[in-house]
Amino acid sequence: MSYKKKEELAQEATELWNDLKNKKLSPKDRLAIPVQEMPTRNPTERAHQMSEVALGYTEEQARVEAERCLSCKNRPCVAACPVGVPIPEFIACIQSGDYASAVATIKMTNLLPAICGRVCPQERQCQSACTLGVALKSVDKAVAIGRLERFVADWERENGLIKPLAVGAPTGKKVAVVGSGPAGLTVAADVRRAGHEVTVFEAFHKTGGVMVYGIPEFRLPKAIVAKEIETLTAMGVSFRTNFLVGRTETIEDLLNREGFDAAFIGTGAGLPKFMNIEGENLVGVFSANEYLTRANLMKAFDTDKADTPLYPAKRVAVVGGGNVAMDASRMALRLGAEKVYCIYRRTRKEMPARAEEIQHAEEEGVEFCFLQNPTRIIGTESGRVRSVEVLDFELGEPDASGRRSPVPKTGTEHEIEIDAMIIALGNESNPLMAQTTEGLTVTDRGNIVVDKKQRTSLKKVWAGGDIVLGAATVILAMGEGRKAAADINAFLAGNDSDVET
């Protein structure tokens, strides 16, 4: 696909909208309307900039894209959304030009539309179920629900129309929320709306969780997250940063000494996985978690001013095929790398990263090394990374799940010259919470065990998000937060029931 400037896309959409706006469209007409392409910054320029890559729909693009919706009665897109956003209803509001009602409709179930519209994998959720996409035999031709969600959320913010959600009468109850990521913020908002006093405890010096320290500026601007935090603050939610629950105080301390009536644990999955191969302790080897946290949160790219600057690397290898691997690869380019290799042991088809993120990485110059995997990292005499040895793979027969496993090809080892390596193979739950919270049941992987109401093994303690699911998505974490908040509110209102396991 050749690059088109925003102005070109806007002109095409304006012409199409002028043709459509006064017509009564049949389902067949809607099927014929082309998907509106997301305007982006020029790949050559943006690869060296932190500015957001996706520029957002113009109004005409949004109106045209909204007209593609078939307004299905069975609403399969809603069933596929983890938080049940009323998708046909908010799109109908866009069709009529009522953007305020569109965003209000979304916020009935999704309190972070500007964030979800940017980073949620809609192509594997709501858009995968879209009747239009199914009819056209391609999820890429489904209604661009996420882009429309972002459009109305940005419209609300840019026009200064964001207002704090209504808060119920004070109940005298106090709720502690541990972690300020998507699950924690969702719980904070929903519990605060019920009139309870809410305090969010964040281990870092900035709030926002993975949305701030994990997702780069070029994909999710920090100002977007800050605005959501600001809205919660206006609702009366309190935030305490540099507060590591499990060290500063324990869950038991919060409930017994601080007097909280309920606690929600939403600390995410922040313990990186490694490959356990030779050379992982060399200077220049990072977990993606550390690399992105230092770049996003601590501005480690500023080698003159940062307290912990990143080693300036020119040839970087990133291992992994998920969104975090794409983020790390693209961040390395922006931090000055001349060559970035993304090493993945399967093919592009099997990559778990969003297709859009893979495309953006390719456009910016990331070189993909498919069907390869590192066997060892080779260092210099001074202990710095010099190269990585990789082995070629091929895909074997499908297993019971239908997934083809990578099979090593003996004798195909070869070296790639690098001076930094980033391991992006996912995260596990930090054991701190389990180690400092007596009676808290966790899995063998350290994830907190909950029932279907998000209740843990401890009375008055709920959990959700990545600390329960393992590394997942923003919208899945929010879905768990909504369930937990509903049960916390019921519990504090005296409508308690036995824990369901």
N, C-alpha and C positions, 0 to 999 in steps of 0.2 A: 504494500500500500504506500503510495507516494505521499509525502508530507504536504499538507494544506495549511495555510495560515488561517488564523481565526477569522480574518476579514473575508477570506474566500468562502469559508463555511457559513459565515453569517449571511453573505449575499445569496448563496444558494438557498438557505433556509427562508430568507425573506421572500424570495420569488415563489418558493413552494407554498409558504403560508398564505401569501396573497391569492394563490390559486385555490387553496383549500378552505379558507375561513368562511366563505359564504355558501359552501356546498353541504348538502345532506349526504353524509358518507355511509355507504353500505359496508358490511364486513369485507367484501371483496375489495372495495376501495381502500380500506385500512390496510389490508394485506399488501397492497401495492406501494404504500408509502415507504420510502427508504429509511433505514436506521440513521439517526443523526449522529455523526461522528463527533467525539469529544475533542474540542480544540486543545492543542498542547503547545508548549514552547518548542522552538526549533531544537532538534536533538543535538546538533553540533554545539550550540551555545549552552543549552541547559546542562550538559554533562559536566560543566565546570561551575554551576551555580546551585545555590541552595533553594532558590525560589521554587514555588510549587509548579510542577510540570503540567498537570491538567488544569486548564483555565476555566472550565465550567461552561455550560450552555448559555447562549444568548437567549433572550426571551422568545424570539421567533423559533429557535431550535427546540426549546422546551414545548412550545405550543404545537409544533409539528409532531414531535415525538409522542406527546400525550394523545394526539389524534390516532395513533397506531393502536391504542388500547381497545380491545373488543368488549370491555365491560362484562366479562363472563359472569353468569349467575352462580356458577359453582366455585368461583374464586380460588383456583388452585394455587395462585401465587401467595395468597394469604396463609393457606395451610402450610406452605413451604417456608414461611418467615418465622424464625425462632421467637419473635415477640408479637407476631400476629398483627402487623401494621395493616390497616384497612386500605390496601393498595388501590383497588378500583375507585374507591371513594375519593382518595386524595388526588388521583389522576383526573377524575371528573372535575374536580375543583380547578385544576390547571386548564382543562379544556374550556372552562367558562371564564378563565382569567382571574379567578378568585384565589390568589396565592396565599393570602392570610388564612383562609379556611383550609387550604391544602396543608399548610404546615401545622395548623392546629389539629387537623385530623391525624397526621403522623404522630404528633406528640401525645395523643391519647394512649399510645403504647410504646413509643420510642422517644426517649427524652434527649437523644443525641443525634438528630438527623444529619447535621452538617458533618459529623464524624463518620457515621455509618454510610452516608452517601459517597464518602471518599474511600473507605478502606474495607468495607464488608464484601465478601465474595458472592455477590448477587448471582453470578452465573452458576453457582452451585446450590443456590437456595431459591429465592423467589423467581428469578429469571429462568431457572432450569425447568420450572413448572409452567411457565407462561404459555397459554394456549396458542398465541401467535407464533412463538418460537417453535412449538411442536408442529404446528401446521406448515411452517416453512422449513422444517427439518434441520434447524440450527439454533442453538442457544444464542449464537452471535446475532441472530435476527429477532430475538425476543424484544419486547418493550424494554427500553433502558431505564428500568425502575430506579436504580441507584443514582443515575445522573439526574433524574427528575427530582428525587428526594433531595439531593444536594442543591439543585437549583432553587427550590422554594426555601430551604434553610438559609442559603446564602442571601436570597432576596430579603428575608426577614431581618437578618443581621445587618446587611448593608444599608437598609432603610431605617435602622434604629428602632425596630419594632419588637425586639425580644423583651418579654416581660416575665418576671418571676411567676412561677405557678402558685396558685392560691394555696394557702396553708390553713389547716383546720385549727380550731380552738385548742389552746395548750392543754395537754393531758397530764403534765407533771411526770411523764415517763422519759427516761434517758436511754438512747441507743448509741453504742459504740460501733463504728465501722472501721475495720482494719484494712487499709489499702484504698488508694484513690484512683484505681483503674476503672474500667467500664462497669464491672460488677458492683464495686463499692459506690460509685457515683449514682448508679441506678437505685441501689438500696437507699442511699442517703436522701434522694429526691422523693421517692415513694413513701418512705417512713416519715419524712418531714411534712409531707402533704397531709398526713394523718394527724398532725399536731404534736408529734413527739419531738423532744430535743435531740439533736443529732450532732455528734462529734466524729470527724473523720481523722484517723491517725495515719500519717504517711512517713515511711522510713527515710525517703529522700528529702532534699531541701525544696523541691518543687512538686506540686500536686499534678495528678494526671496519669500516674502509673505508666504502663507500657505505651500509652498514647503519646507520652512526652519523652521517655527515655529510650523507647524501642523503635518507634516509627519515625523516620526522618522527616525533616521540614519539607523536603521537596514532594513528599506524599501526603503529609498531614501537617499543615502549618500550626505552630505552637499557639498562635493567636486564636485559632479556632477552639482549641481545648481550653485556653484561658478564659474565653468568653463563657463557656459552659460552667466552669468553676465559679466565675463571677455571678452567674445567674443563681447558682446554688447558695452562694454566700448571701445574696440579696434575699433569699428565702429564709435565711437564719441558720443555715448549716455552718458549723464551726470546723476549721481545719487546723490540725496541729502537725507541723512538719518536723523532720529530724527526730521522729519518735518511732523507734523500732520496737514494736510489740514482740515480747519474747526476751528483750534485753532491757529496754527502758522500764517497761512494766510488762507483766504477763496478762493473759486473758483473765486469769483468776483475780489479779489485782484490779483490773477494770471493773469486774462485776462486784467484787466484795469491798475493796477499799475505795474505789472511785464512785461506787453507787450506781453503775449502769444497770438497767433492767434487762437488757439484751445486747448481744454482740454478734456482729457479722464478720466473718473472716474472708477477705477477698484479696489475698496477698500475691496472687498470680503464681506463675511457674518461672522462677528466676535462676535456677541452678543449671548451668549449661552442661550439655553432654559433650564428651570428647571421644576420639577414636581409639585411644590407648595404643598408639603406634610410636615407634622410635622418633624422637626429635620434637615431641609436642611441648617440651620445656625450653626450647630455644627462644632467644630474644627475637621477637617479630612474629610469634604465634599468638593469636588472640582467639578467645571465644567471640562469636558474633555479639553476644550479650554485652561483654565488656567493651568491644569496639564501638558498637552503636551507642551505648550509654555514655561513653566518654566523648564521642563526637556530638551527640544530640544534647546532652544535659550539661556536660562540663566544658563544652567548646574546645575540645582537645585539638581541633584543627588549627587553632590559633597558637602556633608554636612559641610566639614571643610572650604571650600573656597567660596562657593556660597553666594551671598548677600541675597538671599531669598531661603534657602534650603527647600526641601520638607520634611514634617513630615515622618519619617521612619515607614512605615506600614508593618505588617506581614500578615494580612488577609484583602484583598481588594475586594470590590464588584464594578462591573462596570455595569451600566444600559444602555442598548441599543443594537442594532443588526447591526449597520452599520460599515463601515471601520474605523471610528473614535473610536468606541467601541473596535474594534480589536486592534487598535494601543494603546489605553489606557491600555487594559488588558495585552498586551505583554510588554508594557513599565513598568507596575507595577512589573512584574516578574524580569525585569532587574534592577529595583531599590531595589530589595531585598525581595519582597513579597514571603512568603512561600505558600500561597494559594490565588488564584484569581478566583472569581466567576463572570461569565458574565450572567446577568439576562435579559431575553428577554421574552416578554409576548406572543409571537407567537412561532412557531416551527422553526427548522433549515431551512426548505424549504422556509419560508417567509423572512428569514434574507436578508436585502439589501446588506450586505457586500459581497465582492468578495469571491468566493468559495475557492480560493487559500489562502486568508487571514484567513478564518475560519479554514482551514486545518492546517495552520502554527500555529495558536493559540492552537488548540487541541494537536498538536504534542508537543508543548512546555509545556503543562500541565494546560492550562486554563480549568476550569470546567464550562460547560454551564448549566444554570438553565432555561430550556425552559418552556413556559406556566406559568410564574411567573412574578409578578410585585410588587415593593415596595409599601407599604401603609403608613409606617412611619419609621423614623430613630430614634433609641433610643440612648441616651447619658448617660455618667457617671455624677456624681455630679459635676465634674470639667468642664463639658461642652464638653467632647470629645466623638467621636463616639464609641459606645459599640456594637451595633448590628443593623440589619435592619429587619423589619417585612415585610414579603412578603405574597401575596395572590396567590393561584393557579388559573389558568384560563383554559378554554377549547375554542376551536374554534367553532363559531356558523356557521350558514348557510351563503353562499356567498351573498354579496350584489350585486348591479347593475353592479359594476366594476369587479365582479368575485372574489374579495378578501374576505376571511373569517375573520370576526371581533372577537377579543378575548372577551370571556364572563366570568366574575368572578364566582368562585365557592364559595358560601357563607360558612363561617365557616372553611375555610382551612388555616387561617392565621398561620404562624410559623416564628420563628426567625432564622437568620443566624448571627453568631458571627463574627464581623469584627472590624477593627480599622481605616478604611478609605473607602470612597465611592466616586466614580467618575460618574458624570451624563453625558452621551454621547447621548443626544437626539436631536442633531442638533443645528444649529445656525440660528439667524435671522440677518437682516441688522442693523448695528449700526445707530441710528437716527441722529448722529452728522452732517452728510453731509446734510440731509434734513433740520435740524434745523438752519444751518448756510448758506444755499444757497437759497435765496429768489426766488420763482417762480419755484423751482424744483419739479416736480410732482412725487409722490411716491404712492405705493399701501398701503392698510391698514396694511400690514405686514412690511412696510418700504422699500420695494424693489423699485428701481428707474424704472419709466415707460419709455420705449424706443419704437421707431418705428422699422421697419424691417431693417433699416440701422444703428441701435444702437443710433440714435439721441434722446436726452432728450427733455424736454419741453423748454430748454434754448438754444438760438442761440450759436453756437460755442462750445457746450458741448455734448459729447458722453459718454456712459457708457456701461459696459459689465461685464460678469463673475457673480460671486455669488451675487454681489450687485444688480443685475437684476434678476438672476435666483433663488436666495436662494442658500443654500449649494448644489453645484453640483460637477462636476468633472473637472480635469485639462484640458482635451481635449475639453469639452464643453465651458469652459472659453476661451480657445484659439480660438475656432471657432467664438465666439462673438468678440474677439479682432481683428481677421482678417477682419470681416465685418466692424467693426468700422474704422479700419485703411484705408481700401479701400475708405470709404466715406470721411474720413478726407483728404486723399490725393486728392480726386476729388474736395472737397470744397476748399482746398488751391490752387488748380490749376485753380480755377475759373469756374469749371464745377458743380456749385451748383444747386440744385433743391429743390423744396418745401419739407418740412418735411412730411414724410408719417406716418400716425398714424394707 
